[in-house]
């Protein structure tokens, strides 16, 4: 079903982007960006958000902390990728 007639986006397009194992969008505007477009009239934003909630809803209810869509797992991955302060690196080298 087409959910955005301005950009010709389907519900399948949105579900595909949201179900990626990492760096998945958390807002409707991020969905547009992942699909290479931007909001035009904005009437579809609520529908896109509903599709996102529906797609991730079953995941958040059924998954454990290791799920790539859970906040805990996402934050753990993000913090591992952060650069280490110079003091911590100097301490580790000593």
TILUM-599641 format. One record per atom (N, C-alpha, C): residue in three letters; residue number from 1; x, y, z negated. Coordinates in nm, 4 decimals, padded with zeros to 6 digits. Each point is the difference from the previous one (the first is absolute). Layout:
<rs>
<r type="Ala" seq="NUM" px="X" py="Y" pz="Z"/>
...
</rs>
This chain:
<rs>
<r type="Unk" seq="1" px="00.0846" py="-00.1166" pz="00.0000"/>
<r type="Unk" seq="1" px="-00.0846" py="00.1166" pz="00.0000"/>
<r type="Unk" seq="1" px="00.0903" py="00.1243" pz="00.0000"/>
<r type="Unk" seq="2" px="-00.0319" py="00.0963" pz="00.0823"/>
<r type="Unk" seq="2" px="00.0759" py="00.1250" pz="00.0020"/>
<r type="Unk" seq="2" px="-00.0413" py="00.0851" pz="-00.1198"/>
<r type="Unk" seq="3" px="00.0987" py="00.0385" pz="-00.0799"/>
<r type="Unk" seq="3" px="-00.0276" py="00.0828" pz="-00.1177"/>
<r type="Unk" seq="3" px="00.0405" py="00.1454" pz="00.0238"/>
<r type="Unk" seq="4" px="00.0891" py="00.0226" pz="00.0955"/>
<r type="Unk" seq="4" px="00.0438" py="00.1362" pz="00.0327"/>
<r type="Unk" seq="4" px="-00.0108" py="00.0171" pz="00.1511"/>
<r type="Unk" seq="5" px="-00.1029" py="00.0721" pz="00.0419"/>
<r type="Unk" seq="5" px="-00.0177" py="00.0177" pz="00.1446"/>
<r type="Unk" seq="5" px="00.0976" py="00.1031" pz="00.0558"/>
<r type="Unk" seq="6" px="00.0497" py="00.0911" pz="-00.0809"/>
<r type="Unk" seq="6" px="00.0974" py="00.0988" pz="00.0475"/>
<r type="Unk" seq="6" px="00.1306" py="-00.0672" pz="00.0423"/>
<r type="Unk" seq="7" px="00.0461" py="-00.0955" pz="-00.0813"/>
<r type="Unk" seq="7" px="00.1262" py="-00.0697" pz="00.0263"/>
<r type="Unk" seq="7" px="-00.0197" py="-00.1420" pz="00.0504"/>
<r type="Unk" seq="8" px="-00.1249" py="-00.0419" pz="00.0125"/>
<r type="Unk" seq="8" px="-00.0374" py="-00.1357" pz="00.0413"/>
<r type="Unk" seq="8" px="00.0712" py="-00.1039" pz="-00.0866"/>
<r type="Unk" seq="9" px="-00.0251" py="00.0096" pz="-00.1300"/>
<r type="Unk" seq="9" px="00.0533" py="-00.0967" pz="-00.0971"/>
<r type="Unk" seq="9" px="-00.1112" py="-00.0948" pz="-00.0403"/>
<r type="Unk" seq="10" px="00.0349" py="-00.1257" pz="-00.0123"/>
<r type="Unk" seq="10" px="-00.0990" py="-00.0993" pz="-00.0424"/>
<r type="Unk" seq="10" px="00.0232" py="-00.0398" pz="-00.1454"/>
<r type="Unk" seq="11" px="-00.0992" py="-00.0656" pz="-00.0568"/>
<r type="Unk" seq="11" px="00.0161" py="-00.0507" pz="-00.1358"/>
<r type="Unk" seq="11" px="00.1134" py="-00.1022" pz="-00.0038"/>
<r type="Unk" seq="12" px="00.0190" py="-00.0738" pz="00.1082"/>
<r type="Unk" seq="12" px="00.1104" py="-00.0963" pz="00.0072"/>
<r type="Unk" seq="12" px="00.1355" py="00.0723" pz="-00.0072"/>
<r type="Unk" seq="13" px="00.0131" py="00.1137" pz="00.0675"/>
<r type="Unk" seq="13" px="00.1236" py="00.0791" pz="-00.0059"/>
<r type="Unk" seq="13" px="00.0313" py="00.0384" pz="-00.1439"/>
<r type="Unk" seq="14" px="-00.1013" py="00.0474" pz="-00.0700"/>
<r type="Unk" seq="14" px="00.0184" py="00.0445" pz="-00.1390"/>
<r type="Unk" seq="14" px="00.0379" py="-00.1179" pz="-00.0881"/>
<r type="Unk" seq="15" px="-00.0715" py="-00.1115" pz="00.0134"/>
<r type="Unk" seq="15" px="00.0294" py="-00.1181" pz="-00.0827"/>
<r type="Unk" seq="15" px="00.1413" py="-00.0529" pz="00.0251"/>
<r type="Unk" seq="16" px="00.0436" py="00.0040" pz="00.1251"/>
<r type="Unk" seq="16" px="00.1336" py="-00.0476" pz="00.0338"/>
<r type="Unk" seq="16" px="00.1073" py="00.0834" pz="-00.0690"/>
<r type="Unk" seq="17" px="-00.0154" py="00.1321" pz="00.0024"/>
<r type="Unk" seq="17" px="00.0982" py="00.0886" pz="-00.0625"/>
<r type="Unk" seq="17" px="-00.0019" py="-00.0172" pz="-00.1518"/>
<r type="Unk" seq="18" px="-00.1179" py="-00.0125" pz="-00.0579"/>
<r type="Unk" seq="18" px="-00.0125" py="-00.0102" pz="-00.1457"/>
<r type="Unk" seq="18" px="00.0533" py="-00.1331" pz="-00.0513"/>
<r type="Unk" seq="19" px="-00.0048" py="-00.1026" pz="00.0811"/>
<r type="Unk" seq="19" px="00.0418" py="-00.1316" pz="-00.0483"/>
<r type="Unk" seq="19" px="00.1480" py="-00.0289" pz="00.0214"/>
<r type="Unk" seq="20" px="00.0769" py="00.0991" pz="00.0440"/>
<r type="Unk" seq="20" px="00.1447" py="-00.0199" pz="00.0120"/>
<r type="Unk" seq="20" px="00.0578" py="-00.0311" pz="-00.1374"/>
<r type="Unk" seq="21" px="00.1028" py="-00.0828" pz="-00.0064"/>
<r type="Unk" seq="21" px="00.0554" py="-00.0385" pz="-00.1305"/>
<r type="Unk" seq="21" px="00.0763" py="00.1113" pz="-00.0715"/>
<r type="Unk" seq="22" px="00.0466" py="00.1023" pz="00.0725"/>
<r type="Unk" seq="22" px="00.0712" py="00.1087" pz="-00.0671"/>
<r type="Unk" seq="22" px="-00.0276" py="00.1309" pz="00.0720"/>
<r type="Unk" seq="23" px="00.0202" py="00.1077" pz="-00.0711"/>
<r type="Unk" seq="23" px="-00.0205" py="00.1343" pz="00.0542"/>
<r type="Unk" seq="23" px="-00.1379" py="00.0177" pz="00.0610"/>
<r type="Unk" seq="24" px="-00.0981" py="-00.0592" pz="-00.0622"/>
<r type="Unk" seq="24" px="-00.1351" py="00.0148" pz="00.0514"/>
<r type="Unk" seq="24" px="-00.0562" py="00.1352" pz="-00.0438"/>
<r type="Unk" seq="25" px="-00.0904" py="00.0555" pz="00.0792"/>
<r type="Unk" seq="25" px="-00.0542" py="00.1321" pz="-00.0318"/>
<r type="Unk" seq="25" px="-00.0924" py="-00.0043" pz="-00.1207"/>
<r type="Unk" seq="26" px="-00.0005" py="00.1087" pz="-00.0744"/>
<r type="Unk" seq="26" px="-00.0865" py="00.0105" pz="-00.1174"/>
<r type="Unk" seq="26" px="-00.1098" py="00.1041" pz="00.0183"/>
<r type="Unk" seq="27" px="00.0058" py="00.0769" pz="00.1084"/>
<r type="Unk" seq="27" px="-00.1021" py="00.1007" pz="00.0275"/>
<r type="Unk" seq="27" px="-00.0421" py="-00.0104" pz="00.1461"/>
<r type="Unk" seq="28" px="-00.1149" py="00.0591" pz="00.0301"/>
<r type="Unk" seq="28" px="-00.0480" py="00.0000" pz="00.1386"/>
<r type="Unk" seq="28" px="00.0982" py="00.0733" pz="00.0911"/>
<r type="Unk" seq="29" px="00.0574" py="00.1093" pz="-00.0460"/>
<r type="Unk" seq="29" px="00.0938" py="00.0731" pz="00.0857"/>
<r type="Unk" seq="29" px="00.1249" py="-00.0835" pz="00.0290"/>
<r type="Unk" seq="30" px="00.0420" py="-00.0823" pz="-00.0940"/>
<r type="Unk" seq="30" px="00.1131" py="-00.0894" pz="00.0239"/>
<r type="Unk" seq="30" px="-00.0359" py="-00.1086" pz="00.1016"/>
<r type="Unk" seq="31" px="-00.1260" py="-00.0436" pz="-00.0004"/>
<r type="Unk" seq="31" px="-00.0453" py="-00.0974" pz="00.1003"/>
<r type="Unk" seq="31" px="00.0127" py="00.0614" pz="00.1385"/>
<r type="Unk" seq="32" px="-00.0487" py="00.1237" pz="00.0147"/>
<r type="Unk" seq="32" px="00.0127" py="00.0681" pz="00.1295"/>
<r type="Unk" seq="32" px="00.1468" py="00.0038" pz="00.0434"/>
<r type="Unk" seq="33" px="00.0885" py="00.0386" pz="-00.0904"/>
<r type="Unk" seq="33" px="00.1418" py="00.0093" pz="00.0317"/>
<r type="Unk" seq="33" px="00.0588" py="-00.1335" pz="00.0425"/>
<r type="Unk" seq="34" px="-00.0373" py="-00.1070" pz="-00.0702"/>
<r type="Unk" seq="34" px="00.0495" py="-00.1332" pz="00.0347"/>
<r type="Unk" seq="34" px="-00.0488" py="-00.0436" pz="00.1377"/>
<r type="Unk" seq="35" px="-00.1138" py="00.0525" pz="00.0400"/>
<r type="Unk" seq="35" px="-00.0561" py="-00.0360" pz="00.1301"/>
<r type="Unk" seq="35" px="00.0368" py="00.1011" pz="00.1081"/>
<r type="Unk" seq="36" px="00.0890" py="00.0934" pz="-00.0336"/>
<r type="Unk" seq="36" px="00.0514" py="00.0934" pz="00.0987"/>
<r type="Unk" seq="36" px="-00.0941" py="00.1116" pz="00.0402"/>
<r type="Unk" seq="37" px="-00.0884" py="00.0376" pz="-00.0907"/>
<r type="Unk" seq="37" px="-00.0922" py="00.1087" pz="00.0310"/>
<r type="Unk" seq="37" px="-00.0250" py="00.0820" pz="-00.1262"/>
<r type="Unk" seq="38" px="-00.0926" py="00.0930" pz="00.0079"/>
<r type="Unk" seq="38" px="-00.0370" py="00.0800" pz="-00.1166"/>
<r type="Unk" seq="38" px="-00.1503" py="00.0234" pz="00.0032"/>
<r type="Unk" seq="39" px="-00.0535" py="00.0397" pz="-00.1134"/>
<r type="Unk" seq="39" px="-00.1437" py="00.0258" pz="-00.0091"/>
<r type="Unk" seq="39" px="-00.0369" py="00.1151" pz="00.0919"/>
<r type="Unk" seq="40" px="-00.1103" py="-00.0137" pz="00.0700"/>
<r type="Unk" seq="40" px="-00.0488" py="00.1065" pz="00.0869"/>
<r type="Unk" seq="40" px="-00.1198" py="00.0671" pz="-00.0665"/>
<r type="Unk" seq="41" px="-00.1149" py="-00.0646" pz="00.0016"/>
<r type="Unk" seq="41" px="-00.1190" py="00.0613" pz="-00.0603"/>
<r type="Unk" seq="41" px="-00.0140" py="-00.0393" pz="-00.1469"/>
<r type="Unk" seq="42" px="00.0610" py="-00.1124" pz="-00.0400"/>
<r type="Unk" seq="42" px="-00.0012" py="-00.0418" pz="-00.1400"/>
<r type="Unk" seq="42" px="-00.1212" py="-00.0796" pz="-00.0442"/>
<r type="Unk" seq="43" px="-00.0966" py="-00.0201" pz="00.0875"/>
<r type="Unk" seq="43" px="-00.1210" py="-00.0721" pz="-00.0404"/>
<r type="Unk" seq="43" px="00.0272" py="-00.1460" pz="-00.0335"/>
<r type="Unk" seq="44" px="00.1080" py="-00.0556" pz="00.0498"/>
<r type="Unk" seq="44" px="00.0278" py="-00.1418" pz="-00.0229"/>
<r type="Unk" seq="44" px="00.0827" py="-00.0252" pz="-00.1263"/>
<r type="Unk" seq="45" px="00.0507" py="00.1032" pz="-00.0623"/>
<r type="Unk" seq="45" px="00.0896" py="-00.0178" pz="-00.1152"/>
<r type="Unk" seq="45" px="-00.0655" py="-00.0815" pz="-00.1109"/>
<r type="Unk" seq="46" px="-00.1252" py="00.0258" pz="-00.0272"/>
<r type="Unk" seq="46" px="-00.0692" py="-00.0749" pz="-00.1061"/>
<r type="Unk" seq="46" px="-00.0142" py="-00.1471" pz="00.0395"/>
<r type="Unk" seq="47" px="-00.0304" py="-00.0262" pz="00.1260"/>
<r type="Unk" seq="47" px="-00.0126" py="-00.1379" pz="00.0466"/>
<r type="Unk" seq="47" px="00.1340" py="-00.0713" pz="-00.0076"/>
<r type="Unk" seq="48" px="00.1061" py="00.0688" pz="00.0392"/>
<r type="Unk" seq="48" px="00.1340" py="-00.0587" pz="-00.0086"/>
<r type="Unk" seq="48" px="00.0344" py="-00.0317" pz="-00.1449"/>
<r type="Unk" seq="49" px="-00.0302" py="00.0896" pz="-00.0908"/>
<r type="Unk" seq="49" px="00.0259" py="-00.0237" pz="-00.1424"/>
<r type="Unk" seq="49" px="-00.0806" py="-00.1195" pz="-00.0493"/>
<r type="Unk" seq="50" px="-00.1251" py="-00.0120" pz="00.0428"/>
<r type="Unk" seq="50" px="-00.0819" py="-00.1148" pz="-00.0396"/>
<r type="Unk" seq="50" px="00.0581" py="-00.1309" pz="00.0526"/>
<r type="Unk" seq="51" px="00.0494" py="00.0009" pz="00.1233"/>
<r type="Unk" seq="51" px="00.0624" py="-00.1199" pz="00.0566"/>
<r type="Unk" seq="51" px="00.1254" py="-00.0349" pz="-00.0790"/>
<r type="Unk" seq="52" px="00.0784" py="00.1007" pz="-00.0362"/>
<r type="Unk" seq="52" px="00.1200" py="-00.0240" pz="-00.0806"/>
<r type="Unk" seq="52" px="-00.0369" py="-00.0625" pz="-00.1337"/>
<r type="Unk" seq="53" px="-00.0994" py="00.0573" pz="-00.0667"/>
<r type="Unk" seq="53" px="-00.0431" py="-00.0527" pz="-00.1302"/>
<r type="Unk" seq="53" px="-00.0500" py="-00.1437" pz="00.0133"/>
<r type="Unk" seq="54" px="-00.0759" py="-00.0250" pz="00.1059"/>
<r type="Unk" seq="54" px="-00.0530" py="-00.1339" pz="00.0232"/>
<r type="Unk" seq="54" px="00.1127" py="-00.0990" pz="00.0290"/>
<r type="Unk" seq="55" px="00.0945" py="00.0398" pz="00.0823"/>
<r type="Unk" seq="55" px="00.1103" py="-00.0889" pz="00.0366"/>
<r type="Unk" seq="55" px="00.0901" py="-00.0306" pz="-00.1185"/>
<r type="Unk" seq="56" px="00.0248" py="00.0977" pz="-00.0842"/>
<r type="Unk" seq="56" px="00.0879" py="-00.0204" pz="-00.1147"/>
<r type="Unk" seq="56" px="-00.0747" py="-00.0430" pz="-00.1250"/>
<r type="Unk" seq="57" px="-00.1314" py="00.0155" pz="-00.0015"/>
<r type="Unk" seq="57" px="-00.0796" py="-00.0323" pz="-00.1180"/>
<r type="Unk" seq="57" px="00.0150" py="-00.1440" pz="-00.0427"/>
<r type="Unk" seq="58" px="-00.0137" py="-00.0923" pz="00.0926"/>
<r type="Unk" seq="58" px="00.0109" py="-00.1411" pz="-00.0353"/>
<r type="Unk" seq="58" px="00.1423" py="-00.0329" pz="-00.0433"/>
<r type="Unk" seq="59" px="00.0967" py="00.0676" pz="00.0589"/>
<r type="Unk" seq="59" px="00.1396" py="-00.0227" pz="-00.0343"/>
<r type="Unk" seq="59" px="00.0279" py="00.0437" pz="-00.1441"/>
<r type="Unk" seq="60" px="-00.0446" py="00.1187" pz="-00.0350"/>
<r type="Unk" seq="60" px="00.0296" py="00.0509" pz="-00.1335"/>
<r type="Unk" seq="60" px="-00.0719" py="-00.0789" pz="-00.1075"/>
<r type="Unk" seq="61" px="-00.1127" py="-00.0620" pz="00.0321"/>
<r type="Unk" seq="61" px="-00.0713" py="-00.0807" pz="-00.0976"/>
<r type="Unk" seq="61" px="00.0613" py="-00.1380" pz="-00.0147"/>
<r type="Unk" seq="62" px="00.0558" py="-00.0546" pz="00.1087"/>
<r type="Unk" seq="62" px="00.0461" py="-00.1381" pz="-00.0003"/>
<r type="Unk" seq="62" px="00.1504" py="-00.0159" pz="-00.0175"/>
<r type="Unk" seq="63" px="00.0764" py="00.1030" pz="00.0286"/>
<r type="Unk" seq="63" px="00.1454" py="-00.0146" pz="00.0024"/>
<r type="Unk" seq="63" px="00.0653" py="00.0222" pz="-00.1357"/>
<r type="Unk" seq="64" px="00.1169" py="-00.0550" pz="-00.0102"/>
<r type="Unk" seq="64" px="00.0802" py="00.0208" pz="-00.1199"/>
<r type="Unk" seq="64" px="00.0949" py="00.1170" pz="00.0242"/>
<r type="Unk" seq="65" px="00.0882" py="00.0251" pz="-00.0919"/>
<r type="Unk" seq="65" px="00.0913" py="00.1137" pz="00.0094"/>
<r type="Unk" seq="65" px="00.0970" py="-00.0122" pz="00.1162"/>
<r type="Unk" seq="66" px="00.0175" py="-00.1177" pz="00.0573"/>
<r type="Unk" seq="66" px="00.0914" py="-00.0178" pz="00.1113"/>
<r type="Unk" seq="66" px="-00.0592" py="00.0361" pz="00.1351"/>
<r type="Unk" seq="67" px="-00.1254" py="00.0377" pz="00.0015"/>
<r type="Unk" seq="67" px="-00.0659" py="00.0350" pz="00.1257"/>
<r type="Unk" seq="67" px="00.0638" py="00.1242" pz="00.0604"/>
<r type="Unk" seq="68" px="00.0264" py="-00.0007" pz="00.1314"/>
<r type="Unk" seq="68" px="00.0611" py="00.1177" pz="00.0614"/>
<r type="Unk" seq="68" px="-00.0911" py="00.1222" pz="-00.0021"/>
<r type="Unk" seq="69" px="-00.1281" py="-00.0182" pz="-00.0301"/>
<r type="Unk" seq="69" px="-00.0921" py="00.1127" pz="-00.0052"/>
<r type="Unk" seq="69" px="-00.0243" py="00.0518" pz="-00.1411"/>
<r type="Unk" seq="70" px="00.0547" py="-00.0665" pz="-00.0993"/>
<r type="Unk" seq="70" px="-00.0222" py="00.0462" pz="-00.1368"/>
<r type="Unk" seq="70" px="00.0916" py="00.1167" pz="-00.0322"/>
<r type="Unk" seq="71" px="-00.0469" py="00.0891" pz="-00.0839"/>
<r type="Unk" seq="71" px="00.0795" py="00.1173" pz="-00.0380"/>
<r type="Unk" seq="71" px="00.1294" py="-00.0411" pz="-00.0669"/>
<r type="Unk" seq="72" px="-00.0046" py="-00.1030" pz="-00.0845"/>
<r type="Unk" seq="72" px="00.1189" py="-00.0428" pz="-00.0728"/>
<r type="Unk" seq="72" px="00.1099" py="-00.0427" pz="00.0967"/>
<r type="Unk" seq="73" px="-00.0360" py="-00.0834" pz="00.0956"/>
<r type="Unk" seq="73" px="00.0982" py="-00.0508" pz="00.0958"/>
<r type="Unk" seq="73" px="00.0511" py="00.1131" pz="00.0881"/>
<r type="Unk" seq="74" px="-00.0901" py="00.0880" pz="00.0446"/>
<r type="Unk" seq="74" px="00.0379" py="00.1118" pz="00.0867"/>
<r type="Unk" seq="74" px="00.0981" py="00.0925" pz="-00.0712"/>
<r type="Unk" seq="75" px="-00.0274" py="00.0310" pz="-00.1261"/>
<r type="Unk" seq="75" px="00.0888" py="00.0891" pz="-00.0744"/>
<r type="Unk" seq="75" px="00.1340" py="-00.0662" pz="-00.0286"/>
<r type="Unk" seq="76" px="-00.0004" py="-00.1308" pz="-00.0230"/>
<r type="Unk" seq="76" px="00.1257" py="-00.0699" pz="-00.0253"/>
<r type="Unk" seq="76" px="00.0882" py="00.0036" pz="00.1241"/>
<r type="Unk" seq="77" px="-00.0602" py="-00.0208" pz="00.1177"/>
<r type="Unk" seq="77" px="00.0767" py="00.0069" pz="00.1239"/>
<r type="Unk" seq="77" px="00.0530" py="00.1401" pz="00.0236"/>
<r type="Unk" seq="78" px="-00.0826" py="00.0997" pz="-00.0273"/>
<r type="Unk" seq="78" px="00.0397" py="00.1391" pz="00.0234"/>
<r type="Unk" seq="78" px="00.1144" py="00.0400" pz="-00.0929"/>
<r type="Unk" seq="79" px="-00.0061" py="-00.0430" pz="-00.1254"/>
<r type="Unk" seq="79" px="00.1057" py="00.0396" pz="-00.0933"/>
<r type="Unk" seq="79" px="00.1313" py="-00.0706" pz="00.0329"/>
<r type="Unk" seq="80" px="-00.0061" py="-00.1194" pz="00.0560"/>
<r type="Unk" seq="80" px="00.1226" py="-00.0710" pz="00.0376"/>
<r type="Unk" seq="80" px="00.0705" py="00.0690" pz="00.1155"/>
<r type="Unk" seq="81" px="-00.0762" py="00.0723" pz="00.0807"/>
<r type="Unk" seq="81" px="00.0579" py="00.0654" pz="00.1163"/>
<r type="Unk" seq="81" px="00.0538" py="00.1394" pz="-00.0307"/>
<r type="Unk" seq="82" px="-00.0230" py="00.0495" pz="-00.1205"/>
<r type="Unk" seq="82" px="00.0450" py="00.1334" pz="-00.0355"/>
<r type="Unk" seq="82" px="00.1512" py="00.0033" pz="-00.0165"/>
<r type="Unk" seq="83" px="00.0633" py="00.1069" pz="00.0424"/>
<r type="Unk" seq="83" px="00.1451" py="00.0098" pz="-00.0193"/>
<r type="Unk" seq="83" px="00.0339" py="00.0111" pz="-00.1481"/>
<r type="Unk" seq="84" px="00.1126" py="-00.0568" pz="-00.0366"/>
<r type="Unk" seq="84" px="00.0428" py="00.0038" pz="-00.1390"/>
<r type="Unk" seq="84" px="00.0739" py="00.1298" pz="-00.0277"/>
<r type="Unk" seq="85" px="-00.0217" py="00.0608" pz="-00.1179"/>
<r type="Unk" seq="85" px="00.0749" py="00.1199" pz="-00.0347"/>
<r type="Unk" seq="85" px="00.1498" py="-00.0301" pz="-00.0064"/>
<r type="Unk" seq="86" px="00.0814" py="00.1005" pz="00.0250"/>
<r type="Unk" seq="86" px="00.1457" py="-00.0173" pz="00.0017"/>
<r type="Unk" seq="86" px="00.0518" py="-00.0537" pz="-00.1317"/>
<r type="Unk" seq="87" px="-00.0556" py="00.0463" pz="-00.1126"/>
<r type="Unk" seq="87" px="00.0444" py="-00.0463" pz="-00.1306"/>
<r type="Unk" seq="87" px="-00.0236" py="-00.1491" pz="-00.0158"/>
<r type="Unk" seq="88" px="-00.1126" py="-00.0488" pz="00.0474"/>
<r type="Unk" seq="88" px="-00.0305" py="-00.1428" pz="-00.0107"/>
<r type="Unk" seq="88" px="00.0944" py="-00.0805" pz="00.0880"/>
<r type="Unk" seq="89" px="00.0311" py="00.0515" pz="00.1174"/>
<r type="Unk" seq="89" px="00.0931" py="-00.0691" pz="00.0884"/>
<r type="Unk" seq="89" px="00.1407" py="-00.0042" pz="-00.0585"/>
<r type="Unk" seq="90" px="00.0435" py="00.1120" pz="-00.0623"/>
<r type="Unk" seq="90" px="00.1323" py="00.0054" pz="-00.0617"/>
<r type="Unk" seq="90" px="00.0071" py="-00.0980" pz="-00.1163"/>
<r type="Unk" seq="91" px="-00.1074" py="-00.0083" pz="-00.0794"/>
<r type="Unk" seq="91" px="-00.0065" py="-00.0921" pz="-00.1131"/>
<r type="Unk" seq="91" px="00.0069" py="-00.1436" pz="00.0484"/>
<r type="Unk" seq="92" px="-00.0708" py="-00.0297" pz="00.1083"/>
<r type="Unk" seq="92" px="-00.0013" py="-00.1366" pz="00.0539"/>
<r type="Unk" seq="92" px="00.1359" py="-00.0391" pz="00.0547"/>
<r type="Unk" seq="93" px="00.0746" py="00.0976" pz="00.0537"/>
<r type="Unk" seq="93" px="00.1313" py="-00.0295" pz="00.0569"/>
<r type="Unk" seq="93" px="00.1053" py="-00.0220" pz="-00.1084"/>
<r type="Unk" seq="94" px="-00.0240" py="00.0518" pz="-00.1187"/>
<r type="Unk" seq="94" px="00.0978" py="-00.0093" pz="-00.1086"/>
<r type="Unk" seq="94" px="00.0015" py="-00.1312" pz="-00.0687"/>
</rs>
